[in-house]
């Protein structure tokens, strides 16, 4: 999976573009969480919202969250054996965080 990290440190709120293995653009994704687990760094992404359509979005609409391992500046898909533990850790990280709408 290709991405545009180019040796930059990820921060929450960053928008990155992801390509599939064929180089086709998958889209823009927003970093919503960064966490360490078993001495590895992980990043959680969700589809970046288009600001023009943001107001039209239903607040209760489900959001897809994708978790990747960060290895040498590249995003690496999770192994099946890592998925449940990584998503459980993500739930801990996100627990108690309230989304605040900026006005």
BELTA-V534833 format. One record per backbone hydrogen bond with DSSP energy under -0.5 kcal/mol. CO is the residue of the C=O (numbers start at 1). NH is the residue of the N-H. E is the energy in kcal/mol with one decimal. If there is no record, write none. Layout:
co = (CO/CO)
nh = (NH/NH)
e = (E/E)
This chain:
co = (2/5/11/14/14/16/17/18/18/19/20/24/27/28/29/30/30/31/33/35/37/40/41/42/43/44/44/45/46/49/50/50/51/53/53/54/58/64/66/67/68/69/69/70/71/74/74/76/79/79/80/82/83/84/85/86/87/88/89/90/91/94/98/99)
nh = (19/8/14/16/31/29/4/26/27/2/23/20/18/48/16/32/46/13/44/42/40/37/70/35/68/32/33/66/30/51/53/54/55/56/57/57/61/47/45/78/43/71/76/41/74/71/76/69/82/83/84/86/87/88/89/90/91/92/93/94/95/97/100/101)
e = (-2.4/-1.6/-2.2/-0.5/-2.6/-3.3/-0.8/-3.4/-1.2/-1.1/-2.2/-2.6/-2.3/-2.4/-3.0/-0.5/-1.7/-2.8/-2.8/-3.2/-1.3/-2.6/-3.1/-2.1/-2.5/-2.8/-1.2/-3.1/-3.2/-0.6/-0.9/-1.2/-0.5/-0.9/-0.9/-0.8/-1.8/-0.5/-3.3/-0.6/-2.6/-0.6/-3.3/-0.6/-1.4/-2.8/-0.6/-2.7/-1.5/-1.2/-0.6/-2.7/-2.7/-1.9/-2.1/-2.3/-2.2/-1.7/-2.3/-2.7/-1.4/-2.1/-0.6/-0.5)
